[in-house]
């Protein structure tokens, strides 16, 4: 059993996948990329506003939380389609909302109650620096940086082109690294008080766990 994390990141490896469609998916996804560029600007401002509110109240405004979750959700669908893990040929929808039947989904539990505030909030954020470095190395960003994920996805699509099969083992690893990176992202964006575990949870669905998620070592409880 593993401790349950408030972020749920899932994706399905569709079969069959086109052998060559991955070569043009980045172009087909350009309308999404343009829209997401503006949404991520909004994400940054929403995160700054949420930080100020949390600094004094310990709470993340629910309206802002819905928006930032939607941006992450939309981004994950586009990643799954066009950049990495490239696990579906189904074109992603233009929406911040959850799409239950789409083969890539992201959900985050809203942090009920009061979390850290004041100077402890800043110190708690700084504790995540090792995780921020690891996340940048393993996942990079939008397929434009050399990272563990981009290398694995490149190997997978070359094998897909050669023999028509996307190796399930590579897909599971890619999911694990993306899960690690996005857990770190929601921590850095003050969307959860749960410290990202130093653990690679691979596979298409979240591991099942009954225990509470853990806080960073030495941190005061929320």
GUDREN-191932 format. One record per residue (C-alpha): residue number from 1; residue in three letters; x, y, z. Coordinates in steps of 0.5 Angstrom, whole numbers. Layout:
num=NUM residuo=ALA u=X v=Y w=Z
...
END
This chain:
num=1 residuo=UNK u=0 v=0 w=0
num=2 residuo=UNK u=2 v=7 w=-1
num=3 residuo=UNK u=0 v=14 w=2
num=4 residuo=UNK u=-5 v=17 w=-2
num=5 residuo=UNK u=-4 v=23 w=-6
num=6 residuo=UNK u=-9 v=29 w=-7
num=7 residuo=UNK u=-7 v=29 w=-14
num=8 residuo=UNK u=-10 v=24 w=-19
num=9 residuo=UNK u=-6 v=23 w=-26
num=10 residuo=UNK u=-9 v=18 w=-30
num=11 residuo=UNK u=-8 v=16 w=-38
num=12 residuo=UNK u=-10 v=10 w=-42
num=13 residuo=UNK u=-5 v=8 w=-48
num=14 residuo=UNK u=-10 v=7 w=-53
num=15 residuo=UNK u=-9 v=1 w=-58
num=16 residuo=UNK u=-8 v=1 w=-64
num=17 residuo=UNK u=-4 v=8 w=-65
num=18 residuo=UNK u=-2 v=11 w=-71
num=19 residuo=UNK u=5 v=9 w=-73
num=20 residuo=UNK u=6 v=16 w=-76
num=21 residuo=UNK u=1 v=21 w=-73
num=22 residuo=UNK u=6 v=23 w=-68
num=23 residuo=UNK u=10 v=27 w=-73
num=24 residuo=UNK u=4 v=32 w=-74
num=25 residuo=UNK u=1 v=32 w=-67
num=26 residuo=UNK u=5 v=38 w=-65
num=27 residuo=UNK u=2 v=42 w=-71
num=28 residuo=UNK u=-5 v=40 w=-70
num=29 residuo=UNK u=-4 v=42 w=-63
num=30 residuo=UNK u=-2 v=49 w=-64
num=31 residuo=UNK u=-9 v=52 w=-63
num=32 residuo=UNK u=-9 v=49 w=-56
num=33 residuo=UNK u=-1 v=51 w=-55
num=34 residuo=UNK u=-3 v=58 w=-56
num=35 residuo=UNK u=-9 v=58 w=-52
num=36 residuo=UNK u=-5 v=55 w=-46
num=37 residuo=UNK u=0 v=60 w=-47
num=38 residuo=UNK u=-5 v=65 w=-44
num=39 residuo=UNK u=-8 v=61 w=-39
num=40 residuo=UNK u=-1 v=59 w=-36
num=41 residuo=UNK u=0 v=67 w=-36
num=42 residuo=UNK u=-7 v=67 w=-32
num=43 residuo=UNK u=-4 v=61 w=-28
num=44 residuo=UNK u=2 v=65 w=-26
num=45 residuo=UNK u=-3 v=71 w=-23
num=46 residuo=UNK u=-8 v=66 w=-20
num=47 residuo=UNK u=-2 v=63 w=-16
num=48 residuo=UNK u=1 v=70 w=-14
num=49 residuo=UNK u=-6 v=72 w=-12
num=50 residuo=UNK u=-7 v=65 w=-8
num=51 residuo=UNK u=0 v=66 w=-5
num=52 residuo=UNK u=-2 v=73 w=-2
num=53 residuo=UNK u=-9 v=70 w=1
num=54 residuo=UNK u=-6 v=64 w=4
num=55 residuo=UNK u=0 v=68 w=7
num=56 residuo=UNK u=-6 v=71 w=11
num=57 residuo=UNK u=-11 v=66 w=12
num=58 residuo=UNK u=-8 v=59 w=10
num=59 residuo=UNK u=-13 v=58 w=5
num=60 residuo=UNK u=-13 v=57 w=-2
num=61 residuo=UNK u=-19 v=61 w=-6
num=62 residuo=UNK u=-24 v=56 w=-8
num=63 residuo=UNK u=-25 v=60 w=-15
num=64 residuo=UNK u=-18 v=60 w=-16
num=65 residuo=UNK u=-17 v=53 w=-15
num=66 residuo=UNK u=-22 v=51 w=-20
num=67 residuo=UNK u=-18 v=55 w=-25
num=68 residuo=UNK u=-11 v=53 w=-24
num=69 residuo=UNK u=-14 v=46 w=-24
num=70 residuo=UNK u=-17 v=47 w=-30
num=71 residuo=UNK u=-11 v=49 w=-33
num=72 residuo=UNK u=-7 v=43 w=-31
num=73 residuo=UNK u=-12 v=39 w=-33
num=74 residuo=UNK u=-12 v=42 w=-40
num=75 residuo=UNK u=-5 v=42 w=-41
num=76 residuo=UNK u=-5 v=34 w=-39
num=77 residuo=UNK u=-9 v=32 w=-44
num=78 residuo=UNK u=-5 v=36 w=-49
num=79 residuo=UNK u=1 v=33 w=-47
num=80 residuo=UNK u=-2 v=26 w=-47
num=81 residuo=UNK u=-4 v=27 w=-54
num=82 residuo=UNK u=2 v=31 w=-58
num=83 residuo=UNK u=8 v=32 w=-53
num=84 residuo=UNK u=9 v=26 w=-48
num=85 residuo=UNK u=7 v=21 w=-47
num=86 residuo=UNK u=3 v=21 w=-54
num=87 residuo=UNK u=-1 v=16 w=-51
num=88 residuo=UNK u=-7 v=17 w=-55
num=89 residuo=UNK u=-9 v=19 w=-62
num=90 residuo=UNK u=-16 v=23 w=-60
num=91 residuo=UNK u=-16 v=30 w=-61
num=92 residuo=UNK u=-16 v=34 w=-54
num=93 residuo=UNK u=-23 v=38 w=-52
num=94 residuo=UNK u=-22 v=45 w=-51
num=95 residuo=UNK u=-24 v=46 w=-44
num=96 residuo=UNK u=-22 v=47 w=-37
num=97 residuo=UNK u=-27 v=42 w=-35
num=98 residuo=UNK u=-26 v=35 w=-33
num=99 residuo=UNK u=-28 v=30 w=-39
num=100 residuo=UNK u=-29 v=23 w=-36
num=101 residuo=UNK u=-29 v=19 w=-43
num=102 residuo=UNK u=-22 v=22 w=-45
num=103 residuo=UNK u=-16 v=18 w=-44
num=104 residuo=UNK u=-12 v=23 w=-40
num=105 residuo=UNK u=-15 v=26 w=-34
num=106 residuo=UNK u=-13 v=30 w=-28
num=107 residuo=UNK u=-16 v=31 w=-21
num=108 residuo=UNK u=-14 v=35 w=-15
num=109 residuo=UNK u=-17 v=34 w=-8
num=110 residuo=UNK u=-19 v=41 w=-6
num=111 residuo=UNK u=-15 v=43 w=1
num=112 residuo=UNK u=-20 v=43 w=6
num=113 residuo=UNK u=-19 v=47 w=12
num=114 residuo=UNK u=-13 v=52 w=14
num=115 residuo=UNK u=-6 v=50 w=12
num=116 residuo=UNK u=0 v=54 w=13
num=117 residuo=UNK u=1 v=61 w=13
num=118 residuo=UNK u=6 v=67 w=14
num=119 residuo=UNK u=13 v=66 w=15
num=120 residuo=UNK u=12 v=58 w=15
num=121 residuo=UNK u=9 v=58 w=9
num=122 residuo=UNK u=15 v=61 w=5
num=123 residuo=UNK u=19 v=56 w=9
num=124 residuo=UNK u=15 v=50 w=7
num=125 residuo=UNK u=15 v=52 w=0
num=126 residuo=UNK u=23 v=53 w=0
num=127 residuo=UNK u=23 v=46 w=3
num=128 residuo=UNK u=21 v=43 w=-4
num=129 residuo=UNK u=27 v=46 w=-8
num=130 residuo=UNK u=30 v=39 w=-9
num=131 residuo=UNK u=24 v=37 w=-12
num=132 residuo=UNK u=23 v=42 w=-17
num=133 residuo=UNK u=30 v=41 w=-19
num=134 residuo=UNK u=29 v=33 w=-20
num=135 residuo=UNK u=22 v=35 w=-23
num=136 residuo=UNK u=26 v=39 w=-28
num=137 residuo=UNK u=31 v=34 w=-30
num=138 residuo=UNK u=26 v=28 w=-31
num=139 residuo=UNK u=20 v=32 w=-34
num=140 residuo=UNK u=23 v=38 w=-37
num=141 residuo=UNK u=17 v=42 w=-40
num=142 residuo=UNK u=12 v=41 w=-46
num=143 residuo=UNK u=17 v=37 w=-50
num=144 residuo=UNK u=22 v=42 w=-51
num=145 residuo=UNK u=27 v=41 w=-46
num=146 residuo=UNK u=32 v=35 w=-46
num=147 residuo=UNK u=29 v=30 w=-40
num=148 residuo=UNK u=28 v=23 w=-38
num=149 residuo=UNK u=21 v=23 w=-41
num=150 residuo=UNK u=23 v=26 w=-48
num=151 residuo=UNK u=28 v=21 w=-49
num=152 residuo=UNK u=23 v=15 w=-47
num=153 residuo=UNK u=18 v=18 w=-51
num=154 residuo=UNK u=23 v=19 w=-57
num=155 residuo=UNK u=25 v=11 w=-56
num=156 residuo=UNK u=17 v=9 w=-56
num=157 residuo=UNK u=15 v=13 w=-62
num=158 residuo=UNK u=21 v=10 w=-66
num=159 residuo=UNK u=19 v=3 w=-64
num=160 residuo=UNK u=12 v=5 w=-65
num=161 residuo=UNK u=14 v=7 w=-73
num=162 residuo=UNK u=18 v=1 w=-73
num=163 residuo=UNK u=14 v=-5 w=-71
num=164 residuo=UNK u=7 v=-1 w=-70
num=165 residuo=UNK u=7 v=-2 w=-62
num=166 residuo=UNK u=8 v=3 w=-56
num=167 residuo=UNK u=12 v=-1 w=-51
num=168 residuo=UNK u=7 v=-1 w=-45
num=169 residuo=UNK u=13 v=-1 w=-40
num=170 residuo=UNK u=16 v=5 w=-43
num=171 residuo=UNK u=9 v=8 w=-42
num=172 residuo=UNK u=9 v=6 w=-35
num=173 residuo=UNK u=15 v=10 w=-34
num=174 residuo=UNK u=13 v=16 w=-37
num=175 residuo=UNK u=7 v=16 w=-33
num=176 residuo=UNK u=11 v=15 w=-27
num=177 residuo=UNK u=16 v=21 w=-28
num=178 residuo=UNK u=10 v=26 w=-31
num=179 residuo=UNK u=6 v=24 w=-24
num=180 residuo=UNK u=12 v=26 w=-20
num=181 residuo=UNK u=13 v=32 w=-24
num=182 residuo=UNK u=6 v=34 w=-23
num=183 residuo=UNK u=6 v=33 w=-16
num=184 residuo=UNK u=11 v=38 w=-15
num=185 residuo=UNK u=8 v=43 w=-19
num=186 residuo=UNK u=2 v=43 w=-15
num=187 residuo=UNK u=6 v=43 w=-9
num=188 residuo=UNK u=10 v=49 w=-12
num=189 residuo=UNK u=3 v=53 w=-14
num=190 residuo=UNK u=1 v=52 w=-7
num=191 residuo=UNK u=-5 v=48 w=-9
num=192 residuo=UNK u=-3 v=42 w=-3
num=193 residuo=UNK u=1 v=42 w=3
num=194 residuo=UNK u=3 v=35 w=1
num=195 residuo=UNK u=10 v=34 w=0
num=196 residuo=UNK u=11 v=30 w=-6
num=197 residuo=UNK u=14 v=23 w=-5
num=198 residuo=UNK u=21 v=21 w=-7
num=199 residuo=UNK u=17 v=15 w=-10
num=200 residuo=UNK u=16 v=13 w=-18
num=201 residuo=UNK u=9 v=11 w=-18
num=202 residuo=UNK u=9 v=8 w=-25
num=203 residuo=UNK u=3 v=6 w=-29
num=204 residuo=UNK u=-3 v=9 w=-32
num=205 residuo=UNK u=-7 v=10 w=-26
num=206 residuo=UNK u=-6 v=12 w=-19
num=207 residuo=UNK u=-3 v=7 w=-14
num=208 residuo=UNK u=-8 v=5 w=-9
num=209 residuo=UNK u=-7 v=7 w=-2
num=210 residuo=UNK u=-11 v=8 w=5
num=211 residuo=UNK u=-6 v=12 w=9
num=212 residuo=UNK u=-5 v=20 w=9
num=213 residuo=UNK u=-1 v=23 w=5
num=214 residuo=UNK u=6 v=25 w=8
num=215 residuo=UNK u=8 v=32 w=10
num=216 residuo=UNK u=16 v=34 w=9
num=217 residuo=UNK u=21 v=32 w=14
num=218 residuo=UNK u=21 v=37 w=20
num=219 residuo=UNK u=15 v=41 w=17
num=220 residuo=UNK u=9 v=43 w=22
num=221 residuo=UNK u=3 v=40 w=21
num=222 residuo=UNK u=-2 v=44 w=17
END
